[in-house]
Amino acid sequence: EVCCGTLSCGEMWTVSPALLQLGPHYTGIQADDDLKSMFVGTVMRKIKSRTWKKQRYFRLQEDCMTIWYKSKKTGNAHSTFSVGDVEAVREGHQSEVLLSIADEFPPDRCFTLVFRGRRGNLDLVAESAGEAQSWIKGIRKLIDNLENMGQREKLDQWICDWFKRADKNRDGQMNFKEVRDLLKMMNVDMNEHHALRLFTMADKSQSGTLGDDEFVLFYKMLTQREDVLRVFQEYSGDGQKLTLQDLKDFLREEQLHEDGVQQYALKLIERYEPSDTAKMWQAMTFDGFLMYLSSSEGSISNPTMVDLYQDMTQPLCHYFISSSHNTYLLEDQIRGHSSVEGYIRALKRGCRCVEVDCWDGPNGEPIVYHGHTFTSKIFFKDVVTVLGNYAFKASQYPVILSIENHCSIEQQKVMAQHLTQILGDKLLKSPLDGKIPIGLPSPEDLKGKILLKGKKIGGLENSMNGVVDDPLMGEVSDEEETAEIDDDHHRNDSIRRRKSKQRLSKELSDCVVYCKSVHFSSFKHSQIHSKFYEISSFTESKARKHIREAGAEFVLHNARQLSRVYPSGLRTDSSNFNPQDMWNAGCQIVALNFQTAGVEMDLNDGLFSQNGHCGYVLKPTFMRNTDERFDPENPQNRDGYKPLSLSVQVISGQQLPKVNIKEGSIIDPLVRVEIHGVPLDQAKQETRYIDNNGFNPVWYDMLQFTIHVPELALVRFVVEDYDKTSKNDFVGQFTLPFTCIQPGYRHIHLLSKDGTSIPPSSLFVHVRITKLT
């Protein structure tokens, strides 16, 4: 056991020497047969296409965190990836690449590693079914282990990883030069004299090198959280511990807990206090306090709102719905790769509305791609199969399949056939209770159902009464694509298409129930003539024009029926518009290019990070009530207008990732807090930048905002590397709804550009929300 540095917390901090060879959680690892065979290593084929199949030797490293592989031919060249980057393992032919070679290798030898973020899959074929199973089961066990780690273990793991990276000669000891190089790698620019003093203090054996436990001691001294210690000592009577009463005072005064404070304080001691002695005295040491503040309960997001907490029995149009545009594209709109992977990724991220662009394909099989471009093509039936397999993995609530149909009558019939046969009961083909409905059903009513959005012959009432103008087919105008062209009139004339009458097959028409696509004329026309099951699509520029000219009417329109907004045809690079403007008007289906990282997807992830990540978020009351009049451009005029003040003290940052791979470069971090909401709430402020410290920068800077419509506001915390000569580099961010913020002293666990976590990078802040009188 080693003491935690110069902190007088009276608590010992344990680290097992084996930890630095194996990492936590893996002590029983030697006994596991699957992992044993992974340690030995296996030759497998890495598959990139029907023609690219190469043998590689794969082996799990001793840290149980890294998989190393090399080509049999190229001698020394090898690659590695971390188990932490693997999101899932798919067995059998579950990727396009493996499907393309299905005739060559049986499914029991094939598997796919799916990585987090936007990194491509790794498709592998083992020599035998047994070897494939060892790797599939082994990697799944390692992923489970990682997911079950606590904050302390994750930090231990992180320290171990750095120790191993820096211990160049692999002797389990580090001299001062190695430690100094390690600090540079870890984003610390430290005064050499100070580092040497800490090194000497940690070198208990006086050998001039640090062993594993001495290195942990050095690390503890280095990462002393003076900022948290200040708060701890302010509430601690003796500077050594928080008694139950001290902790209750802290929870009431700082974290603003009101009910059941005593039970909550006892629960925190039980859950986070490492010392049994302190637990016995119902007290919390500094270590326990730091662990509580670093946990999900000490996080800025209110854990009760991360879970499913909203009423799911309102009509569908009363929810914001996580929606993707051109879901089949993994890159840009002109030459990008079309793939069913796009659907899998979007659905696994909780997306509830996906788009399919259908065109006539070879041999009577409809295909999906971005028409009149060079994007690759996939079969419609493969998209429907993926939808059937993945629609309800992340959420049980309904998925809307938005069809852009350019097919002939014959191939439309094939589409209807695929939908019906592949999806079976999941496809909603008639109103829920068999009666003519008077309003949209709720997400709760539609659990486990896939709804088709598309053109329909006649109305819902007609089809229920068996009345159809033409038993074979009807005519509907093909307005959606052309609306986009009309808007973006600077588009090249050769691509422009005329408005046309499109023939629609009865079979496909019958698959459309609650989401009939109709052309939008005006709000007045809709109010008089529209049916609740009709939905109109708007390009971003049309939607903005309506918001500017008739914002309150748009909000009312969206209280009665669904609207979809999609990116302009000019965004050939798959960039996104700001979805916030559309949510401000109550538009439910705001379709974004999920494949493109950036502030727009951060906002989408932030809004849908609440309510169990289920892809549906209930709109505020004033946007659902048709008696109210809410204008996003003039929010002060609404009933119950109560602005709030938000103050954020940005205290410190912890272990921020390096953005510049250049040797010896260290970041100069600054933090920007952005408010995204109605126009009146749009604001951003930033801290000073700190020179050369990405490891433990300290600011104590105060940022202040007024929030006029808290129910619609999102707050985005961004860390950037300041650069006086060029654009700042992005370091990390975290976005959440204003209504989900927990006040008090909080950690913000940062996410990468891709929206994946980057432990242990965090910010420490103090948040206060007060009413403006």
ZAMARGU-4260 file (C-alpha; in steps of 0.2 Angstrom, whole numbers, plus 5000, padded with zeros to 4 digits):
<rodrens>
0) 5000/5000/5000 | 5006/5018/4997 | 5000/5034/5004 | 4992/5046/4992 | 5006/5059/4992
5) 5006/5074/5002 | 4988/5075/5005 | 4984/5073/5024 | 4969/5062/5021 | 4975/5048/5032
10) 4970/5035/5019 | 4980/5022/5011 | 4979/5020/4992 | 4982/5002/4986 | 4989/4996/4970
15) 4993/4978/4966 | 5010/4976/4958 | 5002/4964/4946 | 4991/4978/4940 | 5005/4985/4930
20) 5007/4969/4921 | 4989/4964/4919 | 4978/4979/4922 | 4964/4978/4935 | 4949/4966/4933
25) 4960/4953/4925 | 4968/4943/4939 | 4958/4927/4935 | 4963/4929/4917 | 4975/4915/4916
30) 4961/4902/4919 | 4951/4908/4904 | 4953/4897/4889 | 4947/4909/4876 | 4959/4922/4882
35) 4973/4910/4884 | 4972/4906/4866 | 4971/4924/4861 | 4988/4927/4871 | 4996/4913/4860
40) 4989/4921/4844 | 4980/4916/4829 | 4982/4917/4810 | 4967/4924/4802 | 4962/4932/4785
45) 4958/4950/4785 | 4945/4954/4772 | 4943/4970/4763 | 4934/4965/4747 | 4930/4949/4736
50) 4948/4951/4729 | 4958/4958/4745 | 4960/4944/4757 | 4977/4943/4767 | 4983/4933/4781
55) 4988/4942/4797 | 4994/4935/4814 | 4983/4942/4828 | 4988/4941/4847 | 4981/4949/4863
60) 4995/4958/4872 | 4999/4955/4891 | 4989/4971/4896 | 4973/4962/4890 | 4969/4979/4882
65) 4979/4979/4866 | 4977/4968/4851 | 4993/4967/4840 | 4993/4960/4822 | 5006/4959/4808
70) 5007/4953/4790 | 5016/4936/4788 | 5026/4944/4774 | 5031/4962/4778 | 5043/4957/4792
75) 5043/4970/4806 | 5028/4981/4801 | 5014/4978/4813 | 4998/4987/4819 | 4988/4988/4836
80) 4971/4993/4841 | 4963/4994/4859 | 4949/4983/4865 | 4942/4999/4872 | 4939/5005/4854
85) 4929/4990/4849 | 4910/4993/4851 | 4904/4976/4846 | 4908/4959/4839 | 4896/4953/4825
90) 4896/4934/4822 | 4894/4927/4804 | 4891/4936/4788 | 4885/4952/4796 | 4894/4965/4785
95) 4893/4969/4767 | 4911/4963/4764 | 4908/4946/4772 | 4891/4944/4763 | 4901/4946/4747
100) 4912/4931/4751 | 4898/4921/4759 | 4900/4907/4746 | 4919/4905/4750 | 4919/4904/4769
105) 4906/4897/4781 | 4898/4909/4793 | 4904/4900/4809 | 4922/4905/4804 | 4918/4924/4800
110) 4916/4939/4812 | 4917/4957/4811 | 4924/4970/4824 | 4914/4986/4824 | 4924/5001/4831
115) 4917/5016/4840 | 4916/5033/4830 | 4918/5033/4812 | 4932/5020/4810 | 4929/5006/4797
120) 4925/4988/4803 | 4938/4974/4803 | 4931/4959/4794 | 4940/4943/4799 | 4940/4924/4794
125) 4947/4911/4806 | 4955/4895/4801 | 4941/4885/4811 | 4925/4888/4819 | 4933/4885/4836
130) 4946/4898/4834 | 4933/4911/4828 | 4923/4907/4844 | 4938/4909/4855 | 4941/4927/4848
135) 4922/4931/4848 | 4919/4926/4866 | 4936/4932/4872 | 4934/4950/4865 | 4916/4951/4872
140) 4923/4946/4889 | 4936/4960/4888 | 4923/4973/4882 | 4911/4968/4897 | 4926/4969/4909
145) 4930/4987/4903 | 4912/4992/4904 | 4910/4986/4922 | 4926/4996/4928 | 4923/5010/4941
150) 4931/5027/4939 | 4946/5022/4950 | 4949/5006/4940 | 4948/5016/4924 | 4961/5028/4930
155) 4972/5014/4936 | 4971/5006/4919 | 4976/5023/4911 | 4991/5025/4922 | 4996/5007/4918
160) 4995/5011/4900 | 5006/5026/4901 | 5019/5017/4912 | 5020/5003/4899 | 5022/5015/4885
165) 5036/5025/4893 | 5045/5010/4900 | 5056/5008/4884 | 5067/4994/4890 | 5053/4984/4898
170) 5062/4982/4915 | 5047/4988/4925 | 5058/5003/4931 | 5059/5021/4925 | 5073/5033/4927
175) 5070/5052/4928 | 5073/5054/4909 | 5060/5041/4905 | 5048/5050/4917 | 5051/5067/4910
180) 5048/5060/4892 | 5032/5052/4899 | 5026/5069/4906 | 5028/5076/4889 | 5018/5062/4881
185) 5004/5065/4894 | 5003/5083/4890 | 5012/5090/4905 | 5025/5104/4903 | 5032/5103/4920
190) 5046/5113/4929 | 5060/5101/4929 | 5066/5106/4946 | 5048/5102/4953 | 5047/5086/4944
195) 5064/5080/4950 | 5059/5084/4968 | 5043/5074/4966 | 5053/5060/4958 | 5065/5059/4973
200) 5051/5059/4985 | 5043/5045/4976 | 5059/5035/4975 | 5058/5026/4992 | 5070/5013/4987
205) 5083/5027/4983 | 5088/5017/4967 | 5087/5032/4955 | 5072/5023/4947 | 5054/5021/4950
210) 5046/5004/4951 | 5027/5002/4948 | 5021/5006/4965 | 5033/5021/4966 | 5027/5027/4950
215) 5009/5027/4956 | 5015/5037/4971 | 5023/5049/4960 | 5007/5050/4949 | 4997/5054/4964
220) 5008/5068/4970 | 5008/5075/4952 | 4989/5074/4950 | 4985/5081/4967 | 4968/5089/4965
225) 4971/5106/4975 | 4955/5112/4967 | 4944/5098/4975 | 4955/5098/4991 | 4950/5117/4993
230) 4931/5112/4993 | 4934/5097/5004 | 4943/5107/5017 | 4930/5121/5017 | 4917/5108/5023
235) 4928/5097/5033 | 4929/5101/5052 | 4946/5093/5054 | 4953/5094/5036 | 4955/5075/5037
240) 4937/5069/5034 | 4919/5074/5031 | 4908/5068/5045 | 4890/5063/5040 | 4884/5081/5045
245) 4898/5089/5035 | 4893/5079/5019 | 4875/5083/5022 | 4880/5102/5023 | 4890/5101/5007
250) 4875/5092/4998 | 4862/5104/5003 | 4872/5120/5001 | 4883/5116/4985 | 4874/5102/4976
255) 4856/5109/4981 | 4850/5092/4986 | 4833/5095/4996 | 4824/5078/5000 | 4831/5063/5009
260) 4849/5071/5011 | 4854/5059/5025 | 4849/5044/5015 | 4858/5050/5000 | 4874/5055/5010
265) 4875/5037/5018 | 4872/5030/5000 | 4887/5040/4994 | 4898/5034/5008 | 4893/5016/5005
270) 4896/5018/4986 | 4912/5028/4985 | 4922/5028/5001 | 4937/5016/5000 | 4941/5015/5018
275) 4931/5003/5029 | 4936/5012/5045 | 4929/5028/5038 | 4913/5019/5032 | 4911/5012/5050
280) 4911/5030/5056 | 4899/5035/5043 | 4912/5048/5036 | 4920/5051/5019 | 4939/5054/5016
285) 4946/5065/5003 | 4948/5049/4991 | 4930/5045/4993 | 4925/5063/4990 | 4935/5064/4974
290) 4928/5047/4968 | 4910/5053/4971 | 4914/5069/4961 | 4922/5060/4947 | 4907/5047/4946
295) 4891/5049/4936 | 4882/5056/4952 | 4895/5070/4952 | 4893/5073/4934 | 4884/5088/4926
300) 4870/5077/4919 | 4856/5073/4930 | 4856/5054/4931 | 4837/5053/4933 | 4835/5062/4916
305) 4848/5051/4907 | 4835/5037/4911 | 4818/5036/4902 | 4808/5049/4912 | 4796/5057/4900
310) 4777/5053/4896 | 4778/5043/4881 | 4759/5042/4878 | 4757/5059/4869 | 4753/5059/4850
315) 4769/5056/4839 | 4769/5075/4833 | 4772/5080/4851 | 4790/5073/4851 | 4807/5078/4844
320) 4813/5062/4834 | 4831/5058/4831 | 4832/5058/4812 | 4845/5054/4799 | 4847/5060/4781
325) 4853/5049/4767 | 4857/5036/4780 | 4865/5025/4767 | 4879/5036/4764 | 4896/5035/4774
330) 4904/5050/4766 | 4899/5064/4754 | 4884/5065/4742 | 4893/5064/4726 | 4905/5050/4726
335) 4902/5043/4744 | 4901/5025/4748 | 4883/5018/4750 | 4882/5005/4764 | 4870/4996/4775
340) 4883/5000/4789 | 4876/5018/4788 | 4859/5011/4794 | 4867/5000/4808 | 4877/5014/4815
345) 4862/5026/4815 | 4850/5014/4823 | 4863/5009/4836 | 4864/5028/4840 | 4846/5028/4844
350) 4841/5036/4827 | 4822/5034/4824 | 4819/5040/4807 | 4830/5034/4792 | 4830/5038/4774
355) 4830/5027/4759 | 4832/5034/4741 | 4825/5020/4729 | 4828/5018/4711 | 4825/5004/4698
360) 4839/4991/4699 | 4845/4977/4689 | 4835/4960/4687 | 4819/4968/4694 | 4828/4972/4711
365) 4826/4990/4718 | 4842/4999/4723 | 4847/5012/4735 | 4859/5026/4731 | 4860/5045/4729
370) 4852/5047/4712 | 4861/5055/4697 | 4878/5054/4707 | 4892/5042/4707 | 4888/5035/4725
375) 4889/5017/4725 | 4873/5006/4726 | 4865/4994/4738 | 4850/4983/4736 | 4834/4989/4744
380) 4830/4972/4752 | 4847/4972/4761 | 4842/4989/4769 | 4825/4981/4774 | 4834/4966/4782
385) 4846/4977/4792 | 4831/4987/4798 | 4822/4971/4804 | 4838/4966/4813 | 4843/4983/4821
390) 4828/4994/4822 | 4824/4990/4841 | 4842/4986/4848 | 4844/5003/4855 | 4826/5008/4858
395) 4809/5000/4858 | 4800/5015/4851 | 4794/5016/4833 | 4806/5018/4818 | 4800/5029/4803
400) 4807/5023/4786 | 4806/5038/4775 | 4805/5033/4757 | 4810/5044/4742 | 4803/5033/4728
405) 4809/5035/4710 | 4805/5017/4705 | 4793/5010/4692 | 4777/5002/4696 | 4784/4985/4694
410) 4799/4988/4706 | 4787/4997/4719 | 4778/4981/4720 | 4794/4972/4724 | 4798/4985/4737
415) 4781/4982/4745 | 4784/4963/4744 | 4801/4965/4753 | 4794/4976/4767 | 4780/4964/4770
420) 4789/4948/4769 | 4805/4953/4778 | 4798/4964/4792 | 4782/4954/4795 | 4773/4960/4810
425) 4785/4974/4813 | 4778/4984/4798 | 4763/4994/4803 | 4750/4991/4789 | 4734/4997/4796
430) 4728/5009/4810 | 4731/5001/4827 | 4714/4997/4833 | 4706/4994/4816 | 4695/5010/4818
435) 4696/5026/4808 | 4708/5036/4820 | 4705/5054/4825 | 4724/5058/4829 | 4741/5051/4829
440) 4745/5037/4841 | 4759/5038/4854 | 4777/5031/4854 | 4771/5020/4868 | 4756/5013/4857
445) 4769/5010/4842 | 4782/5001/4852 | 4791/4988/4841 | 4783/4995/4825 | 4791/5002/4809
450) 4781/5015/4800 | 4783/5019/4781 | 4783/5038/4777 | 4779/5040/4758 | 4766/5045/4745
455) 4749/5037/4747 | 4734/5036/4735 | 4719/5044/4744 | 4717/5046/4762 | 4717/5034/4777
460) 4698/5035/4778 | 4696/5029/4760 | 4708/5014/4762 | 4699/5009/4778 | 4682/5010/4769
465) 4690/5000/4754 | 4688/5015/4743 | 4702/5018/4730 | 4700/5028/4714 | 4710/5015/4703
470) 4712/4997/4709 | 4729/4996/4701 | 4738/5013/4704 | 4736/5031/4707 | 4745/5047/4702
475) 4753/5058/4715 | 4765/5073/4712 | 4783/5070/4715 | 4786/5086/4724 | 4800/5082/4737
480) 4815/5081/4726 | 4809/5095/4715 | 4806/5107/4730 | 4824/5105/4734 | 4829/5110/4717
485) 4817/5125/4716 | 4825/5131/4732 | 4843/5129/4727 | 4840/5137/4710 | 4859/5140/4708
490) 4860/5121/4705 | 4867/5117/4688 | 4852/5117/4675 | 4857/5100/4669 | 4853/5091/4685
495) 4837/5101/4687 | 4821/5090/4685 | 4804/5095/4681 | 4789/5093/4692 | 4781/5077/4687
500) 4766/5066/4690 | 4773/5050/4697 | 4763/5033/4696 | 4761/5024/4713 | 4758/5006/4715
505) 4743/5001/4727 | 4754/4988/4736 | 4767/5002/4741 | 4753/5014/4745 | 4745/5002/4757
510) 4760/5001/4767 | 4759/5020/4772 | 4747/5023/4787 | 4751/5037/4798 | 4765/5046/4788
515) 4757/5051/4771 | 4769/5063/4762 | 4760/5079/4755 | 4765/5095/4747 | 4765/5110/4758
520) 4755/5125/4752 | 4753/5137/4767 | 4750/5136/4785 | 4732/5143/4782 | 4729/5129/4769
525) 4735/5116/4781 | 4725/5122/4796 | 4709/5121/4785 | 4713/5105/4774 | 4727/5095/4782
530) 4724/5078/4790 | 4734/5073/4806 | 4742/5059/4797 | 4749/5070/4783 | 4768/5075/4784
535) 4777/5088/4773 | 4795/5090/4770 | 4805/5106/4770 | 4823/5110/4764 | 4832/5119/4777
540) 4831/5136/4768 | 4812/5134/4766 | 4810/5130/4784 | 4821/5145/4789 | 4810/5157/4778
545) 4794/5150/4787 | 4802/5152/4804 | 4807/5170/4800 | 4790/5175/4792 | 4778/5165/4803
550) 4787/5156/4817 | 4771/5155/4828 | 4761/5148/4814 | 4775/5135/4811 | 4774/5130/4830
555) 4755/5128/4829 | 4756/5118/4813 | 4769/5106/4822 | 4758/5104/4837 | 4745/5096/4825
560) 4755/5086/4813 | 4773/5080/4808 | 4786/5090/4798 | 4802/5084/4791 | 4817/5096/4788
565) 4832/5090/4777 | 4848/5097/4771 | 4850/5108/4756 | 4855/5099/4740 | 4870/5110/4739
570) 4878/5101/4754 | 4887/5089/4743 | 4900/5087/4756 | 4887/5080/4768 | 4889/5095/4780
575) 4874/5099/4791 | 4863/5114/4795 | 4860/5119/4813 | 4846/5108/4820 | 4842/5120/4834
580) 4833/5133/4823 | 4821/5119/4817 | 4818/5112/4835 | 4814/5130/4840 | 4799/5129/4828
585) 4793/5112/4834 | 4799/5103/4819 | 4800/5084/4824 | 4810/5075/4811 | 4826/5086/4808
590) 4836/5075/4797 | 4855/5076/4799 | 4870/5067/4790 | 4874/5056/4805 | 4891/5052/4796
595) 4897/5070/4798 | 4905/5075/4815 | 4904/5093/4821 | 4893/5105/4832 | 4877/5100/4823
600) 4878/5082/4827 | 4885/5086/4845 | 4868/5096/4847 | 4858/5081/4841 | 4868/5069/4852
605) 4865/5082/4867 | 4846/5083/4864 | 4844/5065/4863 | 4856/5060/4877 | 4841/5061/4889
610) 4826/5050/4891 | 4835/5034/4890 | 4843/5038/4873 | 4827/5032/4866 | 4827/5044/4851
615) 4811/5053/4857 | 4810/5069/4867 | 4794/5077/4873 | 4792/5095/4866 | 4789/5108/4880
620) 4770/5111/4884 | 4769/5128/4875 | 4774/5119/4859 | 4761/5105/4861 | 4746/5116/4866
625) 4736/5123/4851 | 4728/5136/4862 | 4745/5144/4866 | 4755/5155/4854 | 4774/5153/4855
630) 4785/5163/4843 | 4803/5158/4844 | 4808/5175/4838 | 4799/5184/4852 | 4799/5172/4867
635) 4796/5185/4880 | 4777/5186/4874 | 4772/5169/4880 | 4762/5165/4895 | 4773/5159/4910
640) 4789/5167/4903 | 4802/5165/4917 | 4820/5169/4911 | 4834/5161/4921 | 4852/5165/4925
645) 4866/5152/4922 | 4883/5155/4930 | 4897/5143/4926 | 4913/5144/4935 | 4926/5134/4925
650) 4938/5128/4938 | 4950/5116/4930 | 4954/5103/4917 | 4960/5085/4919 | 4971/5075/4907
655) 4965/5083/4891 | 4970/5073/4876 | 4984/5079/4865 | 4978/5086/4848 | 4995/5089/4840
660) 5005/5073/4838 | 5021/5083/4835 | 5034/5078/4848 | 5035/5089/4863 | 5020/5100/4858
665) 5008/5103/4873 | 4991/5111/4872 | 4986/5129/4878 | 4968/5125/4883 | 4954/5137/4884
670) 4935/5132/4888 | 4921/5139/4878 | 4903/5138/4885 | 4890/5139/4871 | 4871/5141/4873
675) 4860/5135/4858 | 4842/5139/4859 | 4830/5152/4853 | 4839/5167/4844 | 4838/5177/4860
680) 4847/5164/4870 | 4861/5161/4857 | 4877/5165/4866 | 4895/5160/4869 | 4909/5165/4881
685) 4926/5158/4885 | 4940/5157/4898 | 4957/5163/4896 | 4969/5151/4888 | 4982/5142/4899
690) 5000/5141/4893 | 5007/5124/4890 | 4996/5113/4901 | 4984/5100/4895 | 4987/5089/4911
695) 4979/5100/4925 | 4975/5117/4919 | 4967/5129/4932 | 4956/5144/4927 | 4943/5148/4941
700) 4935/5159/4927 | 4916/5164/4929 | 4905/5164/4914 | 4887/5171/4915 | 4871/5169/4904
705) 4853/5173/4903 | 4842/5159/4897 | 4825/5165/4891 | 4818/5148/4885 | 4826/5135/4896
710) 4815/5121/4890 | 4823/5123/4872 | 4841/5127/4877 | 4856/5116/4875 | 4873/5120/4883
715) 4889/5114/4875 | 4906/5114/4884 | 4920/5115/4871 | 4939/5114/4875 | 4951/5120/4862
720) 4970/5122/4860 | 4973/5141/4858 | 4983/5146/4843 | 4986/5164/4840 | 4991/5162/4821
725) 4978/5150/4815 | 4961/5142/4820 | 4961/5134/4837 | 4961/5115/4837 | 4946/5105/4844
730) 4951/5095/4860 | 4935/5089/4867 | 4916/5093/4870 | 4901/5089/4880 | 4883/5095/4876
735) 4867/5092/4886 | 4850/5100/4888 | 4849/5115/4900 | 4835/5106/4909 | 4846/5091/4913
740) 4860/5101/4922 | 4864/5097/4940 | 4869/5112/4950 | 4885/5113/4961 | 4902/5106/4959
745) 4902/5095/4944 | 4914/5085/4932 | 4910/5086/4914 | 4917/5070/4905 | 4923/5075/4888
750) 4919/5067/4871 | 4929/5066/4855 | 4924/5074/4839 | 4915/5057/4835 | 4905/5058/4851
755) 4914/5044/4859 | 4921/5046/4877 | 4940/5050/4880 | 4943/5045/4898 | 4950/5052/4910
760) 4948/5069/4901 | 4936/5080/4911 | 4932/5098/4916 | 4928/5103/4934 | 4915/5117/4936
765) 4903/5125/4948 | 4886/5128/4941 | 4872/5140/4948 | 4855/5142/4940 | 4844/5156/4948
770) 4828/5165/4944 | 4829/5182/4936 | 4817/5194/4946
</rodrens>
